[in-house]
Amino acid sequence: MLRLPQFGVELPSAIDEVVALLRDNPGARIVAGGTDLLPNLKHQLEQPAMLISLAQVAELRAISEVSTEVGPALEIGAGVTLTELSEDPLVREHFPSLAAAAGTVASPLIRNMGTIGGNLNLDTRCRYVNQTKFWRQAIGGGCLKSEGEVCHVVPGGRNCVAALSSDCAPVLISLDAEVVLAGPQGERVVPAAKYYKADGLRHTVREDAEITTKLRVPLASGPRRSAYAKWTVRKSIDFPLVSVALRFDLASDDVDAAVTGLKIVAGVLGAKPRIVAKLDDAIGKKLSDPALTSIVAAAVHKQCKPLENVPYEAPYRRQMFAVFTKRAIADLVAAG
């Protein structure tokens, strides 16, 4: 049986109290749903002396439409559960890909507990570290992310290449979302596309004394179609082994309309999602045009080269990127 280590728990009721606790207690960890952190504690991947619970910080639980300098946006509190996010009428209307991603995380029980802030800040995972301490010791003292000094995925590598398995992160990047952080120096806003770093040990730009308070997702100025697709071995519980978020801006509200802009983001490659580049040839083509599907799927396949950092062989996972990209576009076209 895996047991939790001993730790203290603080229950602040406001964001500024959370920031103060983080500032005054280096090494303390924030816990909301606890669906990611608590298993890591059981595996002895971390042993913080204090957990700061967000259960009583009510201001983190709101979803509302707001006006910004660049136009209307939806603000989503970091404490909103994944179930609430997937079922919210505003989210489903404006960001169906985000609602779909939140609604496919793990199981209903985990979605009821887990929050969008937790999914955004999900710890990176690797087949060599997310095991019991006994298992890690059996392979020579773990890896860069635990007790060891080597990378078993890239022998001789100096950086941790553990993968970010967040379902919502690629979608938020595809929607040009912003992450709002609060810390001792006040509030700052970071584009979701710049929130992650290619470092499996510290994969976000959030500072130790900062807390993610909300997400700000701009509303589309015109017709749009978006989707999220992922491959898992089982339909629930499992983390994605391949994921892709797609956004197509259209000239008119019809799948036979020309694509005026698009953004494709792939996940579960490394510590940060990958924005697929070189998609100019897709501009001007109809969403329903098979040529557009071929262009996008080929670009995803060419640019997404998985490592052996999660289960299943990397070459097979690479093929699945193209397969699930094609399926996602086909579903958008079929939906009309």
N, C-alpha and C positions, 0 to 999 in steps of 0.2 A: 504494500500500500504506500502511495506517495503522500507524504504529510507536508503541511504548510510549516514554514519556519515561524518563529515568534517575531512579532512586530507590533508597534503601536499604531493606533488609528486616530486621526483627527477628523472632525466633522464640521468644517466651516459652512457658513450659510451665504457667503457673498464672494464674488470673484477676487476682490482686493484682499480678503482674508486668505484665500488660496495662495495668492502671489506672495503674501507675507510669510506664510508657512514654508513655501518653497525656498524663499530667499534665506530664511533663518535656519533651515534644516537641509543642508546639502546632502544629496543622495536620496532624499525622500521621493516617493513615487506617487503619481496621481492614479486613482482607481475610480472608474465609473461603473461599467457593467462587470469588469473583472474577468471577462471571458478569455482574454489573452494573457494578462499579467499573472493571474493566479496559477494557471498551469505552469508558467515559467518559474514561479516561486517554488512550486512542488518539484520541478526538475532541478532545482538549485542553480538555475541560470542567473538568478539575482537574489540578493538577500538584503533588501533595504530595512533600515531600522524603523521607518515610519511609512504608512500609507495615508494619503490625504484623500478622503472620500468626497465625491461631488454629489452625493445623494441628496443633500439639502440645499444645493445651489439652484434655486428655481429659475433664475434668469438665463440658464443655459438650455432651457427646454422649449423655447418659442420658435415658431416658424411664421414669418410675416413678409409681406411685400413692402419694399422700401424704395425711395428715390435716391439716386446717387448722382455724382457729377457727370457720369457717362450714360445715365439712363436708369430705368427701373431694374430692380434686382430682387431676388428672393434671399432673405437672410434665414439661415438655418442654425439654430443653437447647437453647440457641440454635444450637449447632453440629450438631444433628441434620439430616441431609440431607433434601431434599424426598422423595427416593425412600424413605428409611427411614421418614419420617413417614407417607407414603401406604400403606406396607405393614405398619406396626406393628399387631399384633393388638389392643392396648388402644385405640389411636386409632380403628381401624376399628369396634370394638365400641361405644365411647362417643361418638365424634365423627365419624360417617361423612361429614358435610359437609366437615370439615377434611381428612380423608384424600382426599376427592374433589378438593378444591381443590389440595392439594399434588401430586396425581397428574396434574393437567392443566396444570401450569406448563411452558411451552416444550416441550422434547424430553427423551427419556431421558438423554442425555448431560448436559444442563444440570441436570436433577433430581438426577443422581448427584453433581454438584459443588456446586450451590446449597444453601443451608441455610435453615431456617425463620427464623433470626435475620436473615439477609440479605434474605429476602422481606418480613419485617416492616419492615425499614428501607430497603426499596427506594427508590432516588432517584425523584423525580417526573420525568415525561416530558412533552414537548410537541413538536408537529410542527415548531416553529420553532427548537428548540434541539438535539434529538438528531440532529444532522447533522454533517458534517465542518466544520472551521473555515473552509475555503474556501467552503462553501455558506453558512454563517452570515454571512460577510463580504459575500456577494453581495446580501443583503437589507438592507444598511445597518448592518452592525456588530453583528449578533446581537440579543439581547433582554435583558431583566432578568436572566435566568438565566445568560447568558454574558457577552459583551463589551459589550453595549449598555445603553441606558437607557430603552427603550420596551417595551411589551407589544404584540405583533402580534395577539394573540387579542382583547384588550379595548383598543382604541386609546385612549390617554389614561389607562389604568389605572395605578395606582401599585403594585399588588401583582402578584406572579407567580401565575398561575393554572394552572401546569403540573399535570398529573393524576397521582395515585398509582395505578399499575397493578398493585399487589400483589394476587395471587389470595387469599392467606391472611388478609390484614388484615380484610376485611369479615366473613369467617367467624369469626375470633377475637372480633371485637366482638359478633357475634350470639350467641356462646356465653358472653359475660360474662367473657372471659379477662383475666388480669392480666399485665403485663410487669414482670419483675424486672430492675433495673438495679444495677450495682456501680460505685462511683466513689470518689474520694478521701474523701468524707464517709461512706462505708459503703454499705449496701444500701438501696434504696428500691423500693417497689412502686407501679406506676401502672396504673389500669384501662385496658384496651386502647381503650375508648371515649374516653379523655382523652389518649391518647398522641399523637394527631395534631393539627396546627394548620393553619388555612386559609392557609398561606403556602408557596408552591411552592419558595421558596429554603431555608427551614428548616422542614420540615413535621412534625418530631417534637419532643417535649419533652426528649429525651435531651441531656444536656450534653456538651461537647466531651471531657471526661476520663472519661466514663461508657461502660460496655459493657453491652449487653443480654446477660444470662446465661441466662435461662430464661423460659418462659411457664408460667403456672399457670391451668389451665382447670378450673372446678368441675364435678363430675359431676352429672348431672341427678338430682333427688330423686324424679322420677316419669316416666311415659311421655313420650316425646318423638320428634318427627320433625324432621330437619334436611336441608337440601339446599343445593347451590351450583350456580349456572348462569352461564355467560358466553357472550358472542358474540365470535368472532374470525373473520377472513376465512379463515385456514387453520386446520386442526385441530391444528397443532403450531407451535412456534417463536414465533408471534405473541403479543404482549401482548393482554390483553382490551380490547375497545372498549366493552363493557358488561359489568357483573358484578353479581350479586345473591346475597346469602346469606340463607337463610330458616330460622327456628327456630320450631316449634310445640310447645308443651307441651299435653298431652292429659289428659283426665279418666281415660282408660283406654287400654290398649295396643291401640288399634284405630283405623283411619282414619275409622270412623263415630262415634268419640267426640267429645265437645265440646272445643273449643279453650279452654284455661284461661289461656293466655298465649302471646304471640308476639313475635318481634323480627325485623325485616327491615332489612337493611343493604345499601345500594347503593354500588358502587365506580366508579372511572374518571369521576368528575364533576369533582373538583378535587383539591386537595392532601390532603384528608381524606375518608374514607368518610362517607356520609350515613345516619343512622338515620332510617328512615321513621316519621313520627308519625301520630297521629289514626287509630289502627286499633282503637279500642274497639268499633266495630260488628262486628268479627270475633269477639270474645270470645263464647263460648257456642254458636257455630255449629260444625257438624261439619266436620272437615277435608275430607271428601268432598263437602260441599255446594257446588255451583257458585256460590252467592251469596258464599261466603267467598273464592273465587278472584277474583270480580269486585271485591269490596271491596279486597282486597290489591293487585291489579293496577292498579286505578284510583288508589289512593293513591300507589303507586310512580310511575305515569305523571305524576300531578299534581305531585309534589314533586321529581322528578328532571329537571332541566333542564340537559342537557349544554352545554358550550361547544365552540367549534371548536379545541380544544387537542390533539386526537388525530385521526387520519385518519377520514374519512367524516363526512357532514353531521350536524350536531347534531340537527335534527328527526327524521332517520331513526333515529339512536341512541336518541332519546327513545322512539320507538315500540317499539324492540327491548327496552327495559326492561320494558314491559308484556308483550310476547310471551314473553320468557324467564322472567318471573315466573310466568306461567300454565303454561308448560311444566314448570317445576320442581315446582309444586304437583301437576300432573297425574301426574308421575313418582312423587311420594310416594304418591299415592292408588293408582296402579297397582301399586306395590310391596307394598301391603297393610300 
